[in-house]
Amino acid sequence: MPSYKRWGFEEMRQVTRLNPVTKRLERPWRTRQHNFVLTGKGSKREILVEDYEVALAMVMEGHSIRMSDGRSPPSVVTPASLTIADANGAAADNLWVYTMPNPVLSREQLEQDIRAALVVMATDIYWIAGQEAADQFLGVPLDIHNIKTAEKILDLSKSPFGRTVIAAYEGAFRIGDSDALPQSDHDKLAIFIGALTSGATRRHPNPADDEKSPLRRTMLTAYWRGLISRGQLFEDNLLNSPPVTRLAMLAAMTEQGVRNALAKQGLSLPLNQSDHVKAIRWLERARGFTPLREQERLRD
């Protein structure tokens, strides 16, 4: 386990650089194998270090280190260009970054799906409980003859469903400084997914019915991701989806691509219980997977 877990926060130090070109704050860059990359003093030989405390000590001794803002490729930076300061109260993930893959979908696409889904749910309520109940659910008037009108004026911040799914998007794809999805929202996702993918007949199509829609992909990615740290990614039976389907969505790969990649690691599907940790370790190294926060990682 990384040594920072043994430290008091008052002992932590943070290495940063304000990039002179992009004006973005950079931190020590970590590879998908969880190594910091430093260079030998006076040479270009790369040194891989897993422990942050060791990497910090080497920087203070004069070693250069690869830095990144989390979106740009890492670059080697000399100690003279770095700022080292106390990081009182900092979370471990604020001390370093990984290079994040581009999100497989945009927030704008997701919000469009959320609006459509909410209006479809409101139409179901309309036919069951009437106009007043539908309007109260949406927070805006529903014109049952032109439901698209309501989509344009919806305030997603006032919708528990909208707030939860947007938080799921930001947490799962690590947009900005978003935190991991809290357990309460993770539990809500399970309810939403179950309710929206039950196969019920609808008067209007719901984006959640489409396995490739931004809404469904976001909810499932966030939900399955939340199961990793508990060692339950392959145990939960939500939607009865096989492990290869879950890994493919999380890694932004095809299912055949996942099978081929696992085979190279000596793993075959279906996975045995003893293979689960190895499969998660492979997932963490996958290029299209958004790296886990330290508290989200599955412990051996």
Residue frames as qw, qx, qy, qz and C-alpha x, y, z in Angstrom:
[[0.000, 0.890, 0.456, 0.000, 0.00, 0.00, 0.00],
 [0.362, 0.674, -0.065, 0.641, 1.39, 3.48, -0.81],
 [0.478, -0.117, -0.529, 0.691, 3.25, 5.02, 2.08],
 [0.136, -0.355, 0.005, -0.925, 1.10, 8.18, 2.20],
 [0.673, -0.476, -0.464, -0.325, -1.46, 6.08, 4.09],
 [0.698, -0.304, -0.446, 0.471, 1.01, 6.05, 7.00],
 [0.282, 0.198, -0.111, 0.932, 1.49, 9.81, 7.02],
 [0.012, 0.702, 0.493, -0.513, -0.32, 12.51, 8.84],
 [0.435, 0.796, 0.340, 0.247, -1.57, 15.09, 6.33],
 [0.155, -0.968, 0.127, 0.152, 0.64, 17.74, 7.93],
 [0.559, -0.458, 0.558, 0.408, 3.69, 15.80, 6.69],
 [0.672, 0.472, 0.516, 0.245, 2.58, 15.67, 3.06],
 [0.092, -0.584, 0.251, 0.767, 4.27, 17.81, 0.44],
 [0.652, 0.632, 0.411, -0.086, 3.01, 18.62, -3.02],
 [0.384, -0.253, 0.481, 0.747, 5.07, 19.05, -6.19],
 [0.438, 0.763, 0.456, -0.136, 3.50, 21.37, -8.77],
 [0.315, -0.163, 0.340, 0.871, 4.31, 23.54, -11.76],
 [0.410, 0.728, 0.286, -0.470, 2.27, 26.21, -13.48],
 [0.665, 0.262, 0.498, 0.491, 2.82, 25.46, -17.16],
 [0.134, -0.476, 0.080, 0.866, 4.13, 28.70, -18.75],
 [0.082, -0.014, -0.649, -0.756, 2.30, 28.00, -22.01],
 [0.328, -0.437, -0.770, -0.329, -1.04, 26.45, -21.04],
 [0.232, -0.432, 0.304, -0.817, -1.23, 28.18, -17.62],
 [0.847, -0.307, -0.302, -0.313, -2.55, 24.87, -16.22],
 [0.455, -0.643, 0.565, -0.248, -1.37, 23.43, -12.92],
 [0.753, 0.285, -0.591, -0.061, 0.74, 20.31, -13.39],
 [0.696, -0.537, 0.418, -0.229, 1.47, 17.55, -10.89],
 [0.189, -0.405, 0.878, 0.170, 3.77, 14.50, -10.96],
 [0.734, 0.229, -0.338, -0.542, 2.53, 12.13, -13.64],
 [0.538, -0.239, 0.791, -0.167, 1.89, 8.49, -12.88],
 [0.286, 0.184, -0.800, -0.494, 1.79, 5.67, -15.44],
 [0.791, -0.168, -0.251, -0.531, -1.02, 3.14, -15.67],
 [0.775, -0.029, -0.586, 0.236, 1.32, 0.78, -13.80],
 [0.509, -0.845, -0.160, -0.040, 1.29, 3.36, -10.96],
 [0.728, -0.164, 0.003, 0.666, 4.88, 4.45, -11.43],
 [0.027, 0.952, -0.055, -0.298, 6.28, 7.97, -11.30],
 [0.813, 0.395, 0.099, 0.416, 8.90, 8.60, -14.02],
 [0.272, -0.906, 0.187, 0.266, 12.10, 10.39, -13.04],
 [0.736, 0.592, -0.226, 0.238, 15.43, 10.81, -14.78],
 [0.792, -0.292, -0.153, 0.513, 18.88, 10.24, -13.35],
 [0.155, -0.920, 0.058, 0.356, 20.81, 13.34, -12.37],
 [0.069, -0.677, 0.547, 0.488, 22.87, 14.42, -15.35],
 [0.118, -0.062, 0.914, 0.383, 21.46, 11.69, -17.62],
 [0.554, 0.028, -0.264, -0.789, 18.33, 10.81, -19.59],
 [0.302, -0.039, -0.952, 0.031, 17.98, 7.37, -18.02],
 [0.563, -0.437, -0.173, -0.680, 14.43, 6.91, -16.78],
 [0.102, 0.079, -0.874, 0.469, 13.80, 5.67, -13.26],
 [0.537, -0.425, -0.508, -0.523, 10.42, 4.22, -12.34],
 [0.047, 0.105, -0.708, 0.697, 9.31, 4.76, -8.76],
 [0.344, -0.486, -0.756, -0.274, 6.06, 3.46, -7.29],
 [0.412, -0.615, -0.521, 0.425, 6.15, 5.22, -3.92],
 [0.108, 0.914, 0.181, 0.347, 5.28, 8.92, -3.86],
 [0.523, -0.830, 0.130, 0.144, 7.47, 9.54, -0.83],
 [0.726, -0.178, 0.394, 0.535, 10.49, 8.14, -2.68],
 [0.441, 0.618, 0.380, 0.528, 9.70, 10.17, -5.82],
 [0.161, -0.971, -0.095, -0.149, 9.41, 13.35, -3.74],
 [0.637, -0.649, 0.258, 0.327, 12.75, 12.69, -2.05],
 [0.684, 0.125, 0.431, 0.576, 14.42, 12.14, -5.44],
 [0.232, 0.838, 0.278, 0.408, 13.05, 15.42, -6.78],
 [0.359, -0.931, 0.068, -0.006, 14.43, 17.22, -3.74],
 [0.721, -0.390, 0.380, 0.430, 17.79, 15.58, -4.45],
 [0.015, 0.604, -0.407, -0.685, 17.83, 17.04, -7.96],
 [0.311, 0.151, 0.877, 0.333, 16.14, 14.46, -10.19],
 [0.347, 0.091, -0.275, -0.892, 13.80, 15.66, -12.95],
 [0.333, 0.245, 0.869, -0.274, 10.29, 14.22, -13.06],
 [0.030, -0.313, -0.686, -0.657, 7.53, 13.88, -15.65],
 [0.158, 0.341, 0.476, -0.796, 4.67, 16.29, -14.98],
 [0.047, -0.341, -0.718, -0.605, 1.20, 16.69, -16.50],
 [0.344, -0.072, 0.213, -0.912, -2.08, 18.52, -15.96],
 [0.495, 0.154, 0.792, -0.322, -3.98, 15.27, -16.50],
 [0.659, 0.644, 0.284, -0.264, -5.14, 16.14, -20.02],
 [0.418, 0.811, -0.395, -0.112, -1.88, 16.92, -21.80],
 [0.901, 0.154, -0.332, 0.231, 0.95, 14.44, -22.46],
 [0.646, -0.712, 0.021, 0.274, 3.57, 14.39, -19.67],
 [0.516, 0.742, -0.236, 0.356, 6.85, 16.25, -20.04],
 [0.740, -0.178, -0.345, 0.550, 10.13, 16.13, -18.14],
 [0.111, -0.923, -0.014, -0.368, 10.54, 19.08, -15.75],
 [0.530, 0.265, -0.526, 0.610, 13.67, 19.97, -13.81],
 [0.438, -0.541, -0.586, 0.416, 13.52, 20.67, -10.06],
 [0.204, -0.158, -0.056, 0.964, 14.34, 24.35, -10.63],
 [0.270, -0.196, -0.409, -0.850, 10.97, 24.80, -12.37],
 [0.507, -0.421, -0.745, -0.109, 8.98, 23.04, -9.65],
 [0.315, -0.546, 0.269, -0.728, 7.24, 24.30, -6.54],
 [0.553, -0.164, -0.798, 0.173, 7.36, 22.09, -3.45],
 [0.269, -0.398, 0.254, -0.840, 5.05, 23.06, -0.63],
 [0.207, 0.065, 0.865, -0.453, 3.09, 21.60, 2.25],
 [0.402, -0.193, -0.611, -0.654, -0.23, 20.08, 1.21],
 [0.171, -0.001, 0.744, -0.646, -2.08, 20.13, 4.51],
 [0.561, 0.313, 0.515, -0.568, -5.33, 18.22, 4.26],
 [0.438, 0.433, -0.523, -0.589, -4.77, 17.26, 0.64],
 [0.932, 0.077, 0.273, -0.224, -6.32, 14.04, -0.64],
 [0.639, -0.267, 0.600, 0.401, -3.88, 11.56, -2.09],
 [0.583, 0.525, 0.534, 0.315, -5.27, 12.04, -5.59],
 [0.120, 0.991, 0.055, -0.024, -4.43, 15.74, -5.44],
 [0.475, -0.684, 0.435, 0.343, -0.73, 14.91, -5.25],
 [0.250, -0.243, 0.762, 0.545, -0.40, 13.36, -8.71],
 [0.649, 0.448, 0.045, -0.613, -2.26, 12.81, -11.97],
 [0.592, 0.096, 0.743, 0.298, -2.71, 10.23, -14.70],
 [0.125, 0.163, -0.460, -0.864, -3.23, 11.13, -18.33],
 [0.518, 0.333, 0.607, -0.502, -7.00, 10.99, -18.73],
 [0.263, 0.241, 0.769, 0.530, -8.54, 9.59, -21.91],
 [0.269, -0.062, -0.168, -0.946, -11.05, 11.79, -23.67],
 [0.513, 0.160, 0.642, -0.546, -14.58, 11.05, -22.41],
 [0.232, 0.173, 0.876, 0.385, -16.46, 8.73, -24.75],
 [0.001, 0.727, 0.603, 0.327, -19.40, 11.14, -24.67],
 [0.126, 0.333, -0.138, 0.924, -19.95, 14.80, -23.90],
 [0.054, 0.306, 0.660, -0.684, -21.97, 16.32, -21.09],
 [0.397, 0.259, -0.132, -0.871, -24.14, 18.04, -23.71],
 [0.496, 0.027, -0.775, -0.392, -25.05, 14.66, -25.22],
 [0.248, -0.205, -0.876, 0.360, -25.85, 13.30, -21.79],
 [0.170, 0.288, 0.392, -0.857, -28.00, 16.26, -20.80],
 [0.477, 0.142, -0.420, -0.759, -29.99, 15.88, -24.01],
 [0.481, -0.093, -0.865, -0.109, -30.67, 12.26, -23.08],
 [0.113, -0.226, -0.728, 0.638, -31.60, 13.16, -19.51],
 [0.329, 0.218, 0.072, -0.916, -34.13, 15.71, -20.72],
 [0.557, 0.068, -0.611, -0.559, -35.67, 13.22, -23.12],
 [0.392, -0.117, -0.895, 0.176, -35.82, 10.52, -20.46],
 [0.046, 0.220, 0.565, -0.794, -37.47, 12.81, -17.92],
 [0.467, 0.186, -0.134, -0.854, -40.14, 13.87, -20.41],
 [0.554, 0.006, -0.773, -0.310, -40.85, 10.24, -21.35],
 [0.247, -0.186, -0.836, 0.453, -41.23, 9.41, -17.65],
 [0.218, 0.219, 0.292, -0.905, -43.57, 12.37, -17.30],
 [0.540, 0.074, -0.463, -0.699, -45.76, 11.10, -20.14],
 [0.457, -0.131, -0.879, 0.040, -46.09, 7.76, -18.34],
 [0.073, -0.256, -0.629, 0.731, -47.14, 9.64, -15.21],
 [0.341, 0.123, -0.127, -0.923, -49.60, 11.69, -17.27],
 [0.591, -0.052, -0.638, -0.490, -51.45, 8.58, -18.45],
 [0.479, -0.210, -0.809, 0.266, -51.42, 7.06, -14.97],
 [0.284, -0.502, -0.550, 0.604, -52.04, 10.02, -12.68],
 [0.167, 0.892, 0.419, 0.012, -52.97, 12.96, -14.88],
 [0.395, 0.763, -0.003, 0.512, -51.68, 16.36, -15.97],
 [0.347, -0.879, 0.188, -0.269, -51.04, 17.84, -12.52],
 [0.850, -0.410, 0.292, 0.156, -48.87, 14.92, -11.41],
 [0.781, 0.365, 0.186, 0.472, -46.89, 15.01, -14.66],
 [0.171, 0.863, -0.047, 0.473, -46.30, 18.76, -14.36],
 [0.568, -0.777, 0.238, -0.134, -45.23, 18.39, -10.73],
 [0.914, -0.124, 0.244, 0.300, -42.76, 15.64, -11.64],
 [0.639, 0.489, 0.155, 0.573, -41.15, 17.71, -14.39],
 [0.327, -0.536, -0.178, 0.757, -41.31, 21.07, -12.70],
 [0.131, 0.276, -0.321, -0.897, -42.57, 22.57, -15.98],
 [0.715, 0.317, 0.244, -0.573, -45.83, 22.17, -17.93],
 [0.344, -0.085, 0.875, 0.330, -46.07, 19.03, -20.08],
 [0.592, 0.397, -0.135, -0.688, -47.84, 19.36, -23.42],
 [0.701, -0.038, 0.711, -0.035, -48.82, 15.77, -24.09],
 [0.716, 0.641, 0.275, -0.024, -49.30, 16.59, -27.77],
 [0.512, 0.755, -0.250, 0.325, -45.84, 18.16, -28.15],
 [0.808, -0.550, -0.082, 0.195, -43.58, 16.67, -25.49],
 [0.686, 0.247, -0.035, 0.684, -40.40, 18.12, -27.01],
 [0.054, -0.822, -0.049, -0.565, -41.44, 21.57, -25.76],
 [0.693, -0.715, 0.029, -0.085, -40.86, 20.58, -22.15],
 [0.881, -0.020, -0.008, 0.473, -37.35, 19.28, -22.89],
 [0.420, 0.580, 0.003, 0.698, -36.15, 22.75, -23.84],
 [0.226, -0.728, 0.114, -0.638, -37.17, 24.44, -20.59],
 [0.864, -0.394, -0.306, 0.067, -36.32, 21.76, -18.03],
 [0.095, -0.810, 0.482, -0.320, -34.01, 22.75, -15.17],
 [0.811, 0.076, -0.573, 0.085, -31.93, 19.62, -14.57],
 [0.187, 0.326, -0.623, 0.686, -30.53, 20.99, -11.33],
 [0.533, -0.204, 0.311, -0.760, -34.00, 20.65, -9.78],
 [0.903, 0.049, -0.278, -0.323, -34.36, 17.00, -10.76],
 [0.662, -0.520, 0.536, -0.055, -32.95, 14.32, -8.41],
 [0.892, 0.253, 0.337, 0.166, -32.54, 12.05, -11.43],
 [0.501, 0.817, -0.066, 0.278, -30.74, 14.75, -13.41],
 [0.227, -0.851, 0.430, -0.195, -28.43, 15.70, -10.54],
 [0.800, -0.328, 0.502, 0.009, -27.51, 12.09, -9.82],
 [0.852, 0.387, 0.269, 0.229, -26.76, 11.16, -13.43],
 [0.324, 0.883, -0.186, 0.284, -24.67, 14.30, -14.03],
 [0.439, -0.728, 0.507, -0.143, -22.72, 13.57, -10.84],
 [0.899, -0.030, 0.428, 0.084, -22.26, 10.02, -12.12],
 [0.687, 0.677, 0.051, 0.259, -20.86, 11.35, -15.40],
 [0.057, 0.893, -0.344, 0.285, -18.44, 13.75, -13.71],
 [0.632, -0.562, 0.518, -0.132, -17.33, 11.14, -11.20],
 [0.919, 0.109, 0.367, 0.091, -16.93, 8.21, -13.59],
 [0.691, 0.584, 0.098, 0.413, -15.03, 10.16, -16.24],
 [0.569, -0.460, -0.127, 0.670, -13.22, 12.39, -13.72],
 [0.261, 0.730, 0.279, 0.567, -14.31, 15.66, -15.28],
 [0.108, -0.807, 0.163, -0.557, -12.63, 18.60, -13.57],
 [0.035, 0.370, -0.750, 0.548, -12.12, 18.20, -9.83],
 [0.762, -0.267, -0.190, -0.559, -15.18, 16.02, -9.34],
 [0.384, -0.395, 0.770, -0.321, -15.22, 13.53, -6.49],
 [0.125, -0.036, -0.977, -0.167, -16.05, 9.86, -6.68],
 [0.526, -0.385, -0.408, -0.640, -19.78, 9.10, -6.68],
 [0.313, -0.326, 0.652, -0.608, -20.98, 8.79, -3.06],
 [0.053, 0.081, 0.994, -0.054, -22.59, 5.54, -1.93],
 [0.356, 0.486, 0.542, -0.585, -26.03, 7.15, -1.66],
 [0.462, 0.593, -0.241, -0.614, -25.93, 8.19, -5.33],
 [0.141, 0.279, -0.921, -0.234, -24.55, 4.80, -6.33],
 [0.224, 0.261, 0.892, -0.294, -27.57, 3.17, -4.67],
 [0.439, 0.598, 0.210, -0.637, -29.88, 5.58, -6.52],
 [0.284, 0.482, -0.638, -0.529, -28.25, 4.60, -9.82],
 [0.058, 0.006, 0.998, 0.028, -29.15, 0.96, -9.21],
 [0.327, 0.517, 0.646, -0.455, -32.79, 1.99, -8.74],
 [0.362, 0.660, -0.144, -0.642, -32.79, 4.22, -11.84],
 [0.152, 0.361, -0.830, -0.397, -31.16, 1.56, -14.01],
 [0.154, 0.179, 0.965, -0.116, -33.58, -1.11, -12.85],
 [0.341, 0.606, 0.488, -0.528, -36.60, 1.13, -13.39],
 [0.345, 0.704, -0.213, -0.583, -35.55, 2.49, -16.79],
 [0.262, 0.410, -0.806, -0.337, -34.32, -0.76, -18.35],
 [0.518, 0.007, 0.763, -0.387, -37.15, -3.04, -17.28],
 [0.089, 0.072, 0.858, 0.501, -38.36, -3.48, -20.84],
 [0.268, 0.561, 0.610, -0.491, -41.72, -1.82, -20.21],
 [0.348, 0.550, 0.573, 0.498, -43.76, -0.79, -23.23],
 [0.139, -0.516, -0.161, 0.830, -43.61, 2.98, -23.76],
 [0.441, 0.815, 0.354, -0.126, -45.54, 5.41, -25.91],
 [0.314, 0.909, -0.269, 0.051, -42.28, 7.24, -26.62],
 [0.855, 0.161, -0.338, 0.359, -38.73, 5.79, -26.77],
 [0.491, -0.859, 0.136, 0.052, -36.57, 6.42, -23.73],
 [0.366, 0.749, -0.545, 0.091, -32.82, 6.88, -24.31],
 [0.446, -0.470, 0.718, -0.254, -32.24, 4.42, -21.47],
 [0.910, 0.197, 0.304, -0.202, -33.67, 1.69, -23.71],
 [0.698, 0.667, -0.242, 0.099, -30.72, 2.09, -26.09],
 [0.879, -0.339, -0.010, 0.334, -27.62, 0.22, -24.89],
 [0.618, 0.197, 0.089, 0.756, -25.36, 2.68, -26.75],
 [0.049, -0.893, -0.236, -0.381, -27.04, 5.90, -25.61],
 [0.216, 0.516, -0.431, 0.709, -25.04, 8.43, -23.55],
 [0.590, -0.495, 0.193, -0.608, -27.56, 8.08, -20.71],
 [0.979, -0.162, -0.066, -0.104, -27.33, 4.32, -20.42],
 [0.742, 0.343, -0.346, 0.461, -23.56, 4.27, -20.90],
 [0.012, -0.595, 0.379, -0.708, -23.09, 6.88, -18.19],
 [0.735, -0.445, 0.172, -0.483, -25.30, 5.14, -15.65],
 [0.993, -0.027, -0.107, 0.046, -23.74, 1.73, -16.23],
 [0.580, 0.481, -0.371, 0.543, -20.16, 3.00, -16.34],
 [0.188, -0.583, 0.391, -0.687, -20.60, 4.83, -13.03],
 [0.852, -0.334, 0.113, -0.386, -22.48, 1.96, -11.41],
 [0.962, 0.103, -0.182, 0.177, -20.02, -0.77, -12.42],
 [0.390, 0.573, -0.396, 0.602, -17.08, 1.43, -11.58],
 [0.431, -0.591, 0.310, -0.607, -18.46, 1.86, -8.07],
 [0.963, -0.205, 0.009, -0.173, -18.40, -1.92, -7.57],
 [0.696, 0.488, -0.444, 0.286, -14.69, -2.27, -8.27],
 [0.005, 0.570, -0.589, 0.572, -13.34, -1.18, -4.89],
 [0.699, -0.268, 0.426, -0.507, -15.70, -3.62, -3.15],
 [0.135, -0.258, 0.941, 0.171, -14.59, -6.52, -5.32],
 [0.506, 0.370, 0.694, -0.354, -18.13, -6.93, -6.67],
 [0.279, 0.473, -0.378, -0.746, -17.77, -5.94, -10.32],
 [0.379, 0.137, -0.824, -0.400, -18.42, -9.48, -11.52],
 [0.032, -0.189, -0.919, 0.345, -20.76, -10.52, -8.73],
 [0.342, 0.388, 0.319, -0.794, -23.60, -8.02, -9.00],
 [0.350, 0.269, 0.852, 0.280, -26.33, -9.32, -11.32],
 [0.269, 0.664, 0.193, -0.671, -27.84, -6.01, -12.42],
 [0.569, 0.595, -0.254, -0.508, -29.12, -6.51, -16.00],
 [0.917, -0.033, 0.391, 0.065, -27.50, -9.98, -15.94],
 [0.481, 0.825, -0.291, -0.046, -24.68, -8.54, -18.01],
 [0.947, -0.020, -0.102, 0.302, -21.63, -10.81, -18.45],
 [0.544, -0.637, 0.108, 0.535, -18.17, -9.70, -17.22],
 [0.502, 0.108, 0.436, 0.739, -16.91, -9.09, -20.77],
 [0.064, 0.789, 0.447, 0.417, -19.71, -6.56, -21.36],
 [0.413, -0.890, -0.121, 0.151, -18.81, -4.66, -18.21],
 [0.610, -0.404, 0.283, 0.620, -15.09, -4.65, -18.94],
 [0.429, 0.394, 0.492, 0.647, -15.69, -3.55, -22.53],
 [0.053, -0.900, -0.323, -0.287, -17.76, -0.54, -21.49],
 [0.520, -0.810, 0.029, 0.269, -15.37, 0.47, -18.72],
 [0.580, -0.319, 0.418, 0.622, -12.32, 0.15, -20.99],
 [0.414, 0.722, -0.070, -0.551, -14.06, 1.74, -24.03],
 [0.035, -0.344, 0.862, 0.371, -13.25, -1.36, -26.09],
 [0.737, 0.043, -0.423, -0.526, -15.14, -3.96, -28.07],
 [0.854, -0.341, 0.302, -0.251, -15.98, -7.21, -26.34],
 [0.938, 0.274, -0.067, 0.200, -13.76, -9.13, -28.73],
 [0.317, 0.718, -0.374, 0.494, -10.94, -6.72, -27.98],
 [0.522, -0.601, 0.428, -0.427, -11.38, -7.43, -24.27],
 [0.985, -0.059, 0.153, -0.061, -11.31, -11.19, -24.86],
 [0.763, 0.504, -0.202, 0.351, -8.11, -10.88, -26.89],
 [0.041, 0.736, -0.417, 0.532, -6.44, -8.63, -24.31],
 [0.721, -0.479, 0.365, -0.344, -7.37, -10.89, -21.40],
 [0.987, 0.147, -0.010, 0.067, -6.09, -13.93, -23.29],
 [0.518, 0.630, -0.359, 0.454, -2.69, -12.25, -23.55],
 [0.261, -0.609, 0.501, -0.557, -2.74, -11.99, -19.75],
 [0.213, 0.087, -0.965, 0.123, -3.50, -15.69, -19.43],
 [0.356, 0.209, 0.595, -0.690, -7.13, -15.03, -18.51],
 [0.148, -0.171, -0.794, -0.564, -10.12, -16.56, -20.21],
 [0.495, -0.064, 0.187, -0.846, -13.86, -16.01, -19.90],
 [0.415, -0.834, -0.161, -0.325, -15.84, -16.80, -17.89],
 [0.145, 0.619, -0.564, 0.527, -13.56, -15.56, -15.14],
 [0.667, -0.316, -0.640, 0.213, -12.95, -17.63, -12.04],
 [0.428, -0.887, -0.172, 0.004, -13.15, -15.99, -8.62],
 [0.686, -0.460, 0.155, 0.542, -9.35, -16.07, -8.36],
 [0.504, 0.321, 0.377, 0.708, -9.05, -14.19, -11.69],
 [0.011, -0.913, -0.402, -0.073, -10.99, -11.11, -10.62],
 [0.363, -0.813, 0.111, 0.442, -8.09, -9.11, -9.18],
 [0.489, -0.133, 0.559, 0.656, -5.96, -9.87, -12.25],
 [0.264, 0.627, 0.610, 0.408, -8.80, -8.71, -14.51],
 [0.142, -0.960, -0.213, 0.114, -9.14, -5.44, -12.59],
 [0.464, -0.591, 0.325, 0.574, -5.39, -4.88, -12.78],
 [0.420, 0.222, 0.622, 0.622, -5.62, -5.34, -16.55],
 [0.079, 0.844, 0.500, 0.175, -8.56, -2.89, -16.68],
 [0.314, -0.867, -0.025, 0.387, -6.55, -0.24, -14.82],
 [0.418, -0.377, 0.491, 0.665, -3.87, -0.42, -17.52],
 [0.443, 0.551, 0.641, 0.299, -6.32, -0.21, -20.43],
 [0.264, 0.071, 0.157, 0.949, -5.79, 2.98, -22.43],
 [0.231, -0.462, -0.427, -0.742, -9.46, 3.89, -22.66],
 [0.546, -0.577, -0.594, 0.125, -10.20, 3.37, -18.96],
 [0.109, -0.822, 0.125, -0.545, -10.48, 6.47, -16.77],
 [0.429, 0.203, -0.736, 0.482, -8.02, 5.78, -13.93],
 [0.571, -0.630, -0.526, -0.013, -9.44, 5.03, -10.52],
 [0.190, -0.811, 0.291, -0.470, -8.97, 7.43, -7.65],
 [0.195, 0.373, -0.838, 0.347, -6.81, 6.00, -4.91],
 [0.438, -0.066, 0.652, -0.615, -9.79, 5.29, -2.65],
 [0.807, 0.281, -0.024, -0.518, -11.56, 3.52, -5.53],
 [0.428, 0.471, -0.764, -0.104, -8.79, 1.02, -6.23],
 [0.943, -0.214, -0.182, -0.179, -9.29, -2.64, -5.39],
 [0.245, -0.713, 0.638, -0.158, -6.81, -3.77, -2.76],
 [0.585, 0.251, -0.769, -0.062, -5.01, -7.08, -3.18]]
